[in-house]
Amino acid sequence: MRRILVTGSSGQLGLTLQEQAHDFTEASFDFRTSKELDITRRAQVTQVFQHGEYDFCINCAAYTNVEEAEKHPNKAFAVNAEGVKNLAEACKIKGTTLIHLSTDYVFDGEKKGGYTSDDTTNPINVYGKSKLAGEKFIQQILPNHFIIRASWLYSKKYGHNFYRTIVKKAKLGEELHITDAQKGCPTNTEALAIFILKEIVMGNKPFGIYHFTDGKPMTWHQFAKQILSENGLTGKVKLVLDTNYRTFAKRPKNSVLL
């Protein structure tokens, strides 16, 4: 029986993992919300690991508000860097394998093609810099680890994300103004959760950095069209291409992950 700690379990990926966990009866799960386990509190992390005897720790805890990270960098680095460092150190002491979720925002978006896991990182905003700092702490502390970079993460059931926002606004009849200034690969939390549990926890993949997405590059505007089509909402709402995209944080123009 493999024992697995999941941090940040109230987020969209954490909730999806809880749903998928029912199919993995050979594993025992300990799901902790950020309130139940604040990874920025080192003593709390140490205490949980002392009693848990975990084989794996899946870290879904993160500060993900890209705009707010620019205004409150200390908060972003506290969770995405120092908090990850706390987990890595606890994993090292207890011999726990860390599976950490990272992001496409560790890249600057200037590459013409898609990014591989071997490409040079160069984040252009605070969120990306804080996530990269977390990656580096893991690499320095834990020789054996999994870092999974996903982009444009969405759940059809849980959380506040682009997919659910488009569906909600469309059903309310709101006009949608969506940009095509960025290109990336959406990532369904269900597929990502299955990959983590089946291919990594129960599989035999080698340690290292992995990129995982739905595998279909598109702009936000194209993604919105796809969402409307999937939900039978095409033609029921006006979708406007907005070329004047307003954002406080710099965002990579191309964050396609391969």
Secondary structure as the mmCIF struct_conf table of DSSP 4:
data_model
#
loop_
_struct_conf.conf_type_id
_struct_conf.id
_struct_conf.beg_label_comp_id
_struct_conf.beg_label_asym_id
_struct_conf.beg_label_seq_id
_struct_conf.end_label_comp_id
_struct_conf.end_label_asym_id
_struct_conf.end_label_seq_id
STRN STRN1 ARG A 2 THR A 7
BEND BEND1 GLY A 8 GLY A 8
TURN_TY1_P TURN_TY1_P1 SER A 9 SER A 10
BEND BEND2 GLY A 11 GLY A 11
HELX_RH_AL_P HELX_RH_AL_P1 GLN A 12 GLN A 20
HELX_RH_3T_P HELX_RH_3T_P1 ALA A 21 ASP A 23
TURN_TY1_P TURN_TY1_P2 THR A 25 GLU A 26
STRN STRN2 ALA A 27 ARG A 32
TURN_TY1_P TURN_TY1_P3 SER A 34 GLU A 36
TURN_TY1_P TURN_TY1_P4 ILE A 39 THR A 40
HELX_RH_AL_P HELX_RH_AL_P2 ARG A 42 GLY A 52
BEND BEND3 ASP A 55 ASP A 55
STRN STRN3 PHE A 56 ASN A 59
HELX_RH_AL_P HELX_RH_AL_P3 VAL A 66 LYS A 71
HELX_RH_AL_P HELX_RH_AL_P4 PRO A 73 PHE A 77
HELX_RH_PI_P HELX_RH_PI_P1 ALA A 78 GLY A 83
HELX_RH_AL_P HELX_RH_AL_P5 VAL A 84 LYS A 94
TURN_TY1_P TURN_TY1_P5 GLY A 95 GLY A 95
HELX_LH_PP_P HELX_LH_PP_P1 THR A 96 THR A 96
STRN STRN4 THR A 97 THR A 103
HELX_RH_3T_P HELX_RH_3T_P2 ASP A 104 VAL A 106
BEND BEND4 PHE A 107 PHE A 107
BEND BEND5 GLY A 109 GLY A 109
BEND BEND6 LYS A 112 GLY A 113
HELX_LH_PP_P HELX_LH_PP_P2 GLY A 114 GLY A 114
STRN STRN5 TYR A 115 TYR A 115
HELX_LH_PP_P HELX_LH_PP_P3 THR A 116 THR A 116
TURN_TY1_P TURN_TY1_P6 SER A 117 ASP A 118
BEND BEND7 ASP A 119 ASP A 119
HELX_LH_PP_P HELX_LH_PP_P4 THR A 120 THR A 121
BEND BEND8 ASN A 125 ASN A 125
HELX_RH_AL_P HELX_RH_AL_P6 VAL A 126 ILE A 141
BEND BEND9 PRO A 143 ASN A 144
STRN STRN6 HIS A 145 ALA A 150
BEND BEND10 TRP A 152 TRP A 152
STRN STRN7 LEU A 153 TYR A 154
BEND BEND11 LYS A 156 HIS A 160
HELX_RH_AL_P HELX_RH_AL_P7 PHE A 162 LYS A 171
TURN_TY1_P TURN_TY1_P7 LEU A 172 GLY A 173
STRN STRN8 LEU A 176 ILE A 178
BEND BEND12 ALA A 181 ALA A 181
STRN STRN9 LYS A 183 GLY A 184
STRN STRN10 THR A 187 ASN A 188
HELX_RH_AL_P HELX_RH_AL_P8 THR A 189 ILE A 194
HELX_RH_PI_P HELX_RH_PI_P2 PHE A 195 VAL A 201
BEND BEND13 MET A 202 GLY A 203
HELX_LH_PP_P HELX_LH_PP_P5 LYS A 205 PRO A 206
BEND BEND14 PHE A 207 PHE A 207
STRN STRN11 GLY A 208 HIS A 211
BEND BEND15 GLY A 215 GLY A 215
STRN STRN12 MET A 218 THR A 219
HELX_RH_AL_P HELX_RH_AL_P9 TRP A 220 GLU A 230
TURN_TY1_P TURN_TY1_P8 ASN A 231 GLY A 232
TURN_TY1_P TURN_TY1_P9 THR A 234 GLY A 235
BEND BEND16 LYS A 236 VAL A 237
STRN STRN13 LEU A 239 LEU A 241
BEND BEND17 THR A 243 ASN A 244
BEND BEND18 PHE A 248 ALA A 249
BEND BEND19 LYS A 253 LYS A 253
STRN STRN14 ASN A 254 ASN A 254
STRN STRN15 LEU A 257 LEU A 257
#
